[in-house]
Amino acid sequence: MIRNSEKRIFIADDDTDILSILQLMLQTKGYIVHATTNPNEIFDYKDELPDLILLDIWMADGVDGREICARIKDTDILKNIPVVFISANSGIENIAQQYHAQDYIAKPFEMKYLLDKVHNLLFNSPISEQANIA
């Protein structure tokens, strides 16, 4: 049986408070977490790739999570890693579909909802399967 401690999660958000809370909660559940305000760090991975990417859509300094997701999906070593958009954007569901993210979480959200979704994506769905985005 695979334990949470064997699963790696990459989180990119420009809100350091959200990053800290997500990192703490996911680490408390046993996940290995890399949290950053710079989503481009995902492209520096050579080994020990994350099993899941949580990505804000609108970030500081003009960084666009949609563009990062598109680059992830075009990068051979990363393209099969599930991406979950996290955003307060009212059109997040459509954005997730358009950019081939596996799922989305609308801000604000309950932590239990996020933890359940993360667990589901990591343990209940094949990586290549698109999540239930209507």
PyMOL commands that set and color helices and strands:
alter all, ss='L'
color gray80, all
select helices_A, chain A and resi 4-6+16-28+39-44+60-62+65-73+92-98+111-123
alter helices_A, ss='H'
color red, helices_A
select strands_A, chain A and resi 8-12+32-36+52-56+83-87+103-106
alter strands_A, ss='S'
color yellow, strands_A
deselect
rebuild
show_as cartoon
